[in-house]
Amino acid sequence: MIFPVVGEGKVPSPLFFNTIIPMLKIAFLPVLLCVITASCINTPKFKNDEKRIEALNSMQQADIDFSNRSKEVGMKKAFLEYMDEEGVMLRPQRMPIAGAAAVDLISSLNDSSLVLTWHPVGANMSKAADIGYTYGVYTMQMGDSTYKGTYVTIWQKQEDGSWKFLLDSGNEGTGE
């Protein structure tokens, strides 16, 4: 028997209903959510839509190329190359900045003492295959210090087939 009983053939004790069942529900829910989330990561829900799959792969490669470019030429130059002219950046404890203001802010940064890289761990694509997002983990090295965090980038396909980001945001820490 998986639950305590008062006597042979009797109903489970109140302890079972009042204590053990709620604890099992609380313990089971996070496990269930983890299993569902793990089964969805990087598994396109559009398996038979070649256009979306191709766009998703192309966008993820753009995210990887963006990170590689950041390592090669610096964060500032890479962000200026990959940001859409209407791009928005969300910054911790500050108002979002967009378009020319974002370009001005990035242009004014001194990134000579830092290296910012990242890698996507998940992505999704619109039905039209022209807008999607990537998310993952970043690493920022500043001198002897290393910081990790998470990010999300929303991408838009350009007329020439390349990808530029519409919105970029990062959060410090990975919970490790």
TORKOL-4160 file (C-alpha; in steps of 0.2 Angstrom, whole numbers, padded with zeros to 4 digits, m for minus):
176
<pt num="1" X="0000" Y="0000" Z="0000"/>
<pt num="2" X="0006" Y="0017" Z="m0004"/>
<pt num="3" X="m0003" Y="0027" Z="0010"/>
<pt num="4" X="m0005" Y="0024" Z="0028"/>
<pt num="5" X="m0022" Y="0016" Z="0034"/>
<pt num="6" X="m0030" Y="0016" Z="0051"/>
<pt num="7" X="m0034" Y="m0002" Z="0050"/>
<pt num="8" X="m0037" Y="m0016" Z="0037"/>
<pt num="9" X="m0050" Y="m0010" Z="0024"/>
<pt num="10" X="m0051" Y="0007" Z="0032"/>
<pt num="11" X="m0050" Y="0024" Z="0024"/>
<pt num="12" X="m0033" Y="0033" Z="0024"/>
<pt num="13" X="m0029" Y="0043" Z="0039"/>
<pt num="14" X="m0032" Y="0062" Z="0040"/>
<pt num="15" X="m0013" Y="0064" Z="0040"/>
<pt num="16" X="m0012" Y="0057" Z="0023"/>
<pt num="17" X="m0025" Y="0069" Z="0016"/>
<pt num="18" X="m0019" Y="0084" Z="0026"/>
<pt num="19" X="0000" Y="0083" Z="0025"/>
<pt num="20" X="0007" Y="0070" Z="0013"/>
<pt num="21" X="m0004" Y="0073" Z="m0002"/>
<pt num="22" X="0000" Y="0092" Z="m0002"/>
<pt num="23" X="0018" Y="0088" Z="0000"/>
<pt num="24" X="0018" Y="0076" Z="m0015"/>
<pt num="25" X="0009" Y="0089" Z="m0026"/>
<pt num="26" X="0022" Y="0102" Z="m0021"/>
<pt num="27" X="0036" Y="0090" Z="m0025"/>
<pt num="28" X="0028" Y="0083" Z="m0041"/>
<pt num="29" X="0024" Y="0100" Z="m0049"/>
<pt num="30" X="0042" Y="0106" Z="m0051"/>
<pt num="31" X="0048" Y="0089" Z="m0058"/>
<pt num="32" X="0033" Y="0090" Z="m0071"/>
<pt num="33" X="0038" Y="0107" Z="m0076"/>
<pt num="34" X="0056" Y="0103" Z="m0078"/>
<pt num="35" X="0051" Y="0088" Z="m0089"/>
<pt num="36" X="0040" Y="0098" Z="m0100"/>
<pt num="37" X="0052" Y="0112" Z="m0102"/>
<pt num="38" X="0066" Y="0100" Z="m0106"/>
<pt num="39" X="0056" Y="0092" Z="m0119"/>
<pt num="40" X="0052" Y="0108" Z="m0127"/>
<pt num="41" X="0069" Y="0116" Z="m0128"/>
<pt num="42" X="0076" Y="0117" Z="m0146"/>
<pt num="43" X="0062" Y="0106" Z="m0152"/>
<pt num="44" X="0053" Y="0116" Z="m0165"/>
<pt num="45" X="0034" Y="0114" Z="m0164"/>
<pt num="46" X="0034" Y="0116" Z="m0183"/>
<pt num="47" X="0042" Y="0100" Z="m0188"/>
<pt num="48" X="0035" Y="0100" Z="m0206"/>
<pt num="49" X="0037" Y="0118" Z="m0210"/>
<pt num="50" X="0054" Y="0119" Z="m0219"/>
<pt num="51" X="0053" Y="0138" Z="m0221"/>
<pt num="52" X="0052" Y="0141" Z="m0202"/>
<pt num="53" X="0065" Y="0128" Z="m0198"/>
<pt num="54" X="0077" Y="0135" Z="m0210"/>
<pt num="55" X="0074" Y="0153" Z="m0203"/>
<pt num="56" X="0076" Y="0146" Z="m0185"/>
<pt num="57" X="0093" Y="0138" Z="m0189"/>
<pt num="58" X="0098" Y="0154" Z="m0199"/>
<pt num="59" X="0093" Y="0165" Z="m0184"/>
<pt num="60" X="0102" Y="0154" Z="m0171"/>
<pt num="61" X="0118" Y="0155" Z="m0182"/>
<pt num="62" X="0116" Y="0174" Z="m0183"/>
<pt num="63" X="0116" Y="0174" Z="m0164"/>
<pt num="64" X="0132" Y="0163" Z="m0163"/>
<pt num="65" X="0140" Y="0174" Z="m0176"/>
<pt num="66" X="0136" Y="0189" Z="m0166"/>
<pt num="67" X="0144" Y="0182" Z="m0151"/>
<pt num="68" X="0160" Y="0177" Z="m0161"/>
<pt num="69" X="0160" Y="0194" Z="m0168"/>
<pt num="70" X="0159" Y="0202" Z="m0151"/>
<pt num="71" X="0175" Y="0191" Z="m0146"/>
<pt num="72" X="0184" Y="0196" Z="m0162"/>
<pt num="73" X="0181" Y="0215" Z="m0163"/>
<pt num="74" X="0174" Y="0220" Z="m0146"/>
<pt num="75" X="0156" Y="0221" Z="m0139"/>
<pt num="76" X="0153" Y="0239" Z="m0145"/>
<pt num="77" X="0157" Y="0236" Z="m0164"/>
<pt num="78" X="0148" Y="0219" Z="m0164"/>
<pt num="79" X="0132" Y="0227" Z="m0156"/>
<pt num="80" X="0132" Y="0241" Z="m0169"/>
<pt num="81" X="0134" Y="0229" Z="m0183"/>
<pt num="82" X="0120" Y="0217" Z="m0177"/>
<pt num="83" X="0107" Y="0230" Z="m0170"/>
<pt num="84" X="0092" Y="0235" Z="m0181"/>
<pt num="85" X="0091" Y="0254" Z="m0183"/>
<pt num="86" X="0075" Y="0253" Z="m0172"/>
<pt num="87" X="0083" Y="0241" Z="m0160"/>
<pt num="88" X="0079" Y="0242" Z="m0141"/>
<pt num="89" X="0091" Y="0238" Z="m0127"/>
<pt num="90" X="0084" Y="0234" Z="m0110"/>
<pt num="91" X="0096" Y="0238" Z="m0096"/>
<pt num="92" X="0095" Y="0234" Z="m0077"/>
<pt num="93" X="0088" Y="0248" Z="m0066"/>
<pt num="94" X="0086" Y="0260" Z="m0081"/>
<pt num="95" X="0073" Y="0264" Z="m0094"/>
<pt num="96" X="0075" Y="0255" Z="m0111"/>
<pt num="97" X="0084" Y="0264" Z="m0125"/>
<pt num="98" X="0079" Y="0263" Z="m0143"/>
<pt num="99" X="0086" Y="0268" Z="m0160"/>
<pt num="100" X="0098" Y="0282" Z="m0161"/>
<pt num="101" X="0099" Y="0283" Z="m0142"/>
<pt num="102" X="0104" Y="0265" Z="m0141"/>
<pt num="103" X="0117" Y="0268" Z="m0155"/>
<pt num="104" X="0124" Y="0283" Z="m0146"/>
<pt num="105" X="0125" Y="0274" Z="m0129"/>
<pt num="106" X="0134" Y="0259" Z="m0137"/>
<pt num="107" X="0146" Y="0271" Z="m0147"/>
<pt num="108" X="0151" Y="0279" Z="m0131"/>
<pt num="109" X="0155" Y="0263" Z="m0122"/>
<pt num="110" X="0173" Y="0259" Z="m0118"/>
<pt num="111" X="0174" Y="0240" Z="m0120"/>
<pt num="112" X="0193" Y="0238" Z="m0121"/>
<pt num="113" X="0194" Y="0229" Z="m0104"/>
<pt num="114" X="0179" Y="0217" Z="m0107"/>
<pt num="115" X="0175" Y="0202" Z="m0118"/>
<pt num="116" X="0157" Y="0197" Z="m0119"/>
<pt num="117" X="0152" Y="0181" Z="m0127"/>
<pt num="118" X="0136" Y="0170" Z="m0126"/>
<pt num="119" X="0128" Y="0155" Z="m0133"/>
<pt num="120" X="0110" Y="0151" Z="m0137"/>
<pt num="121" X="0101" Y="0137" Z="m0128"/>
<pt num="122" X="0084" Y="0139" Z="m0135"/>
<pt num="123" X="0075" Y="0149" Z="m0149"/>
<pt num="124" X="0058" Y="0150" Z="m0158"/>
<pt num="125" X="0052" Y="0157" Z="m0174"/>
<pt num="126" X="0036" Y="0166" Z="m0180"/>
<pt num="127" X="0024" Y="0158" Z="m0192"/>
<pt num="128" X="0030" Y="0171" Z="m0206"/>
<pt num="129" X="0048" Y="0165" Z="m0202"/>
<pt num="130" X="0053" Y="0184" Z="m0201"/>
<pt num="131" X="0054" Y="0187" Z="m0182"/>
<pt num="132" X="0060" Y="0175" Z="m0169"/>
<pt num="133" X="0070" Y="0175" Z="m0152"/>
<pt num="134" X="0085" Y="0167" Z="m0145"/>
<pt num="135" X="0089" Y="0165" Z="m0127"/>
<pt num="136" X="0104" Y="0158" Z="m0118"/>
<pt num="137" X="0119" Y="0161" Z="m0106"/>
<pt num="138" X="0132" Y="0175" Z="m0108"/>
<pt num="139" X="0149" Y="0176" Z="m0100"/>
<pt num="140" X="0158" Y="0193" Z="m0098"/>
<pt num="141" X="0176" Y="0194" Z="m0093"/>
<pt num="142" X="0182" Y="0211" Z="m0086"/>
<pt num="143" X="0200" Y="0210" Z="m0081"/>
<pt num="144" X="0202" Y="0196" Z="m0068"/>
<pt num="145" X="0183" Y="0194" Z="m0065"/>
<pt num="146" X="0171" Y="0184" Z="m0074"/>
<pt num="147" X="0152" Y="0186" Z="m0074"/>
<pt num="148" X="0138" Y="0175" Z="m0080"/>
<pt num="149" X="0120" Y="0178" Z="m0084"/>
<pt num="150" X="0106" Y="0175" Z="m0095"/>
<pt num="151" X="0100" Y="0184" Z="m0111"/>
<pt num="152" X="0086" Y="0185" Z="m0123"/>
<pt num="153" X="0087" Y="0193" Z="m0141"/>
<pt num="154" X="0072" Y="0196" Z="m0152"/>
<pt num="155" X="0078" Y="0195" Z="m0171"/>
<pt num="156" X="0070" Y="0202" Z="m0187"/>
<pt num="157" X="0075" Y="0195" Z="m0204"/>
<pt num="158" X="0081" Y="0209" Z="m0216"/>
<pt num="159" X="0077" Y="0211" Z="m0234"/>
<pt num="160" X="0095" Y="0204" Z="m0239"/>
<pt num="161" X="0091" Y="0188" Z="m0228"/>
<pt num="162" X="0102" Y="0193" Z="m0214"/>
<pt num="163" X="0096" Y="0195" Z="m0196"/>
<pt num="164" X="0097" Y="0211" Z="m0185"/>
<pt num="165" X="0091" Y="0212" Z="m0167"/>
<pt num="166" X="0076" Y="0222" Z="m0162"/>
<pt num="167" X="0078" Y="0219" Z="m0144"/>
<pt num="168" X="0092" Y="0213" Z="m0132"/>
<pt num="169" X="0091" Y="0211" Z="m0114"/>
<pt num="170" X="0102" Y="0202" Z="m0101"/>
<pt num="171" X="0101" Y="0197" Z="m0083"/>
<pt num="172" X="0115" Y="0195" Z="m0071"/>
<pt num="173" X="0117" Y="0178" Z="m0063"/>
<pt num="174" X="0112" Y="0160" Z="m0068"/>
<pt num="175" X="0107" Y="0153" Z="m0052"/>
<pt num="176" X="0122" Y="0142" Z="m0051"/>
